[in-house]
């Protein structure tokens, strides 16, 4: 993935305000199961042993020593010591007790012991739905024949070291390391497997990635399908079809949604009023901006700041 397209990923992740919160360790002896309720997003790095991870609404995936799984949507998931039949009763431990005072879980006494380093994080920005819709329920970074990827080995070692040896500043260090781990995982996935629809799928396509980069670099320019097709080096019709097939919506529809995403962030984080934001984002009038904003978010732009204050 080129540097320009990586910048699109950085820009989007900055806008949705990724925040690493805490890290925890589980030592698990068979039989065992962990139940994670919907809420925060999680990652799990298998330091020893193996497990099965099943996201809510998704298929189970076996993970082994050196593997990492990322569950970015926060829809809840289960981790178990094996692949169990739906009719098989297995006792699970509610894992929602992990907090800054309870960072270690020891459960079960059977062998072999599986050690899982986990962490939770959140996305705090306002325009989440369109951005998050590009992400899968679960991302799996396998260890591979030659071991864990070098970046995963390095970050996980730092995380384990900080968790085991609490020093002044460790909480901040862990938060930043979780941020780094999540961003690097998303980049790796987008490069190798991000062939689904959405902006991440578009980044995996060389030509469409160039167009996304241009859109994000100058979102309020008067773009046309023809000018975007020229950047992609394709005819207008072939470009429009390929962009729609890859990203899941037409180029101008995607651009409109991205502008509204930026507008929502301006309303939330700046002192600008609705008229000023409408002007900044290229709308001819308050009325046109308000109609587009409400159609996209389901409420008027004048309500946005209050809604965000209530949510936080």
NUSE-846714 format. One record per residue (C-alpha): residue in one letter; x, y, z. Coordinates in steps of 0.5 Angstrom, whole numbers, padded with zeros to 4 digits, always signed. Layout:
! residues N
AXYZ ...
***
This chain:
! residues 312
X+0000+0000+0000 X+0003+0007-0002 X+0005+0012+0003 X-0001+0017+0000 X-0006+0011+0001 X-0003+0010+0008 X-0005+0017+0009 X-0012+0016+0008 X-0012+0011+0013 X-0009+0015+0018 X-0014+0021+0017 X-0020+0017+0018 X-0017+0014+0024 X-0015+0021+0027 X-0022+0023+0025 X-0026+0017+0029 X-0021+0018+0035 X-0018+0011+0037 X-0016+0011+0044 X-0013+0005+0047 X-0016+0004+0054 X-0013-0002+0058 X-0009-0009+0057 X-0010-0015+0061 X-0008-0022+0062 X-0011-0029+0062 X-0008-0035+0065 X-0013-0041+0063 X-0013-0048+0064 X-0018-0053+0061 X-0024-0053+0061 X-0025-0045+0060 X-0029-0040+0056 X-0029-0032+0056 X-0036-0028+0055 X-0035-0021+0052 X-0041-0017+0052 X-0042-0012+0047 X-0039-0005+0048 X-0031-0004+0048 X-0027-0007+0042 X-0022-0012+0044 X-0016-0015+0041 X-0013-0022+0044 X-0005-0024+0043 X-0004-0031+0044 X+0002-0032+0048 X+0002-0039+0049 X-0003-0045+0048 X-0009-0044+0043 X-0016-0042+0043 X-0023-0041+0039 X-0025-0034+0038 X-0033-0033+0036 X-0035-0026+0034 X-0043-0025+0035 X-0046-0026+0029 X-0040-0029+0026 X-0036-0036+0025 X-0031-0039+0030 X-0023-0038+0028 X-0018-0042+0031 X-0012-0038+0034 X-0005-0041+0036 X+0001-0038+0040 X+0003-0032+0036 X-0003-0030+0033 X-0007-0024+0034 X-0014-0023+0033 X-0018-0016+0033 X-0025-0015+0034 X-0026-0007+0032 X-0034-0007+0032 X-0035-0008+0039 X-0041-0013+0038 X-0039-0018+0043 X-0035-0025+0043 X-0033-0031+0046 X-0027-0035+0047 X-0027-0042+0049 X-0021-0048+0050 X-0024-0051+0044 X-0030-0051+0038 X-0036-0053+0042 X-0042-0056+0039 X-0048-0051+0040 X-0052-0056+0044 X-0046-0057+0049 X-0046-0054+0055 X-0040-0050+0057 X-0039-0045+0063 X-0036-0039+0061 X-0033-0033+0065 X-0036-0026+0064 X-0030-0022+0062 X-0033-0015+0063 X-0030-0015+0070 X-0023-0013+0067 X-0022-0006+0069 X-0015-0002+0072 X-0016-0006+0078 X-0017-0013+0075 X-0012-0014+0070 X-0011-0021+0071 X-0015-0027+0071 X-0013-0034+0073 X-0019-0039+0071 X-0019-0047+0071 X-0013-0052+0073 X-0013-0056+0068 X-0007-0057+0063 X-0004-0054+0058 X-0005-0047+0060 X-0007-0042+0055 X-0004-0035+0056 X-0008-0029+0052 X-0006-0022+0053 X-0012-0018+0051 X-0014-0010+0051 X-0019-0006+0050 X-0020+0000+0046 X-0025+0005+0043 X-0027+0010+0037 X-0029+0016+0040 X-0031+0021+0034 X-0038+0022+0032 X-0038+0020+0025 X-0037+0012+0026 X-0043+0009+0022 X-0040+0010+0015 X-0033+0009+0017 X-0034+0003+0021 X-0038-0001+0016 X-0032-0002+0012 X-0029-0006+0018 X-0030-0014+0019 X-0033-0017+0025 X-0026-0020+0026 X-0019-0019+0024 X-0014-0025+0024 X-0006-0024+0024 X-0003-0031+0024 X+0003-0033+0027 X+0006-0036+0020 X+0011-0041+0019 X+0017-0036+0021 X+0013-0034+0027 X+0009-0027+0028 X+0010-0021+0024 X+0016-0017+0026 X+0012-0011+0028 X+0007-0016+0032 X+0013-0019+0036 X+0016-0012+0037 X+0009-0009+0040 X+0007-0015+0044 X+0013-0015+0047 X+0013-0008+0049 X+0006-0009+0051 X+0007-0015+0056 X+0014-0011+0059 X+0009-0005+0061 X+0004-0009+0064 X+0009-0013+0068 X+0013-0008+0070 X+0009-0002+0072 X+0013+0005+0072 X+0010+0012+0072 X+0007+0013+0065 X+0006+0006+0064 X-0002+0007+0063 X+0000+0012+0058 X+0005+0008+0055 X+0000+0002+0054 X-0005+0007+0051 X-0001+0009+0046 X+0002+0002+0044 X-0005-0001+0044 X-0007+0005+0039 X+0000+0003+0035 X-0002-0004+0035 X-0009-0003+0032 X-0007+0002+0027 X-0002-0003+0024 X-0007-0009+0025 X-0012-0005+0020 X-0006-0003+0015 X-0004-0010+0015 X-0011-0013+0014 X-0012-0007+0009 X-0006-0009+0005 X-0007-0017+0005 X-0015-0018+0006 X-0018-0012+0005 X-0022-0013-0001 X-0029-0012+0002 X-0033-0006+0000 X-0032+0001+0003 X-0026+0006+0004 X-0021+0000+0006 X-0023-0004+0000 X-0021+0002-0004 X-0015+0003-0001 X-0013-0004-0003 X-0014-0003-0010 X-0008+0001-0013 X-0012+0006-0018 X-0018+0007-0013 X-0013+0008-0008 X-0010+0014-0012 X-0017+0017-0012 X-0019+0016-0005 X-0012+0020-0003 X-0014+0025-0008 X-0021+0026-0005 X-0018+0026+0002 X-0013+0031+0001 X-0018+0036-0002 X-0025+0034+0000 X-0028+0041-0002 X-0025+0041-0009 X-0031+0041-0015 X-0029+0034-0017 X-0033+0031-0023 X-0033+0023-0025 X-0029+0025-0031 X-0023+0029-0026 X-0023+0023-0022 X-0023+0018-0027 X-0017+0022-0030 X-0013+0021-0023 X-0014+0013-0024 X-0012+0013-0031 X-0019+0010-0033 X-0024+0012-0038 X-0030+0015-0034 X-0035+0009-0035 X-0030+0004-0033 X-0028+0008-0027 X-0035+0009-0024 X-0036+0002-0025 X-0030+0000-0021 X-0030+0005-0016 X-0038+0003-0014 X-0036-0004-0014 X-0030-0004-0010 X-0032+0002-0005 X-0040+0000-0005 X-0042+0007-0007 X-0041+0012-0013 X-0035+0016-0013 X-0039+0023-0012 X-0044+0019-0007 X-0038+0017-0003 X-0035+0024-0003 X-0041+0027-0001 X-0041+0022+0005 X-0034+0024+0007 X-0036+0032+0007 X-0041+0031+0011 X-0037+0026+0016 X-0032+0032+0016 X-0038+0037+0017 X-0040+0033+0023 X-0033+0033+0026 X-0033+0041+0025 X-0040+0042+0029 X-0037+0038+0034 X-0030+0040+0035 X-0030+0047+0033 X-0033+0054+0035 X-0037+0054+0028 X-0044+0055+0027 X-0048+0051+0022 X-0048+0057+0017 X-0040+0057+0017 X-0040+0050+0017 X-0044+0049+0011 X-0040+0055+0007 X-0033+0051+0009 X-0036+0044+0007 X-0038+0047+0000 X-0046+0048+0001 X-0049+0053-0003 X-0054+0055+0003 X-0056+0053+0010 X-0062+0049+0007 X-0058+0045+0003 X-0053+0043+0008 X-0059+0041+0013 X-0062+0037+0008 X-0056+0033+0006 X-0054+0032+0014 X-0061+0030+0016 X-0061+0025+0010 X-0055+0022+0012 X-0055+0022+0020 X-0062+0022+0021 X-0062+0029+0025 X-0061+0036+0024 X-0054+0039+0024 X-0056+0044+0030 X-0058+0038+0034 X-0051+0035+0033 X-0047+0038+0039 X-0052+0037+0044 X-0053+0030+0042 X-0045+0029+0042 X-0045+0032+0049 X-0051+0027+0052 X-0047+0021+0049 X-0040+0023+0052 
***
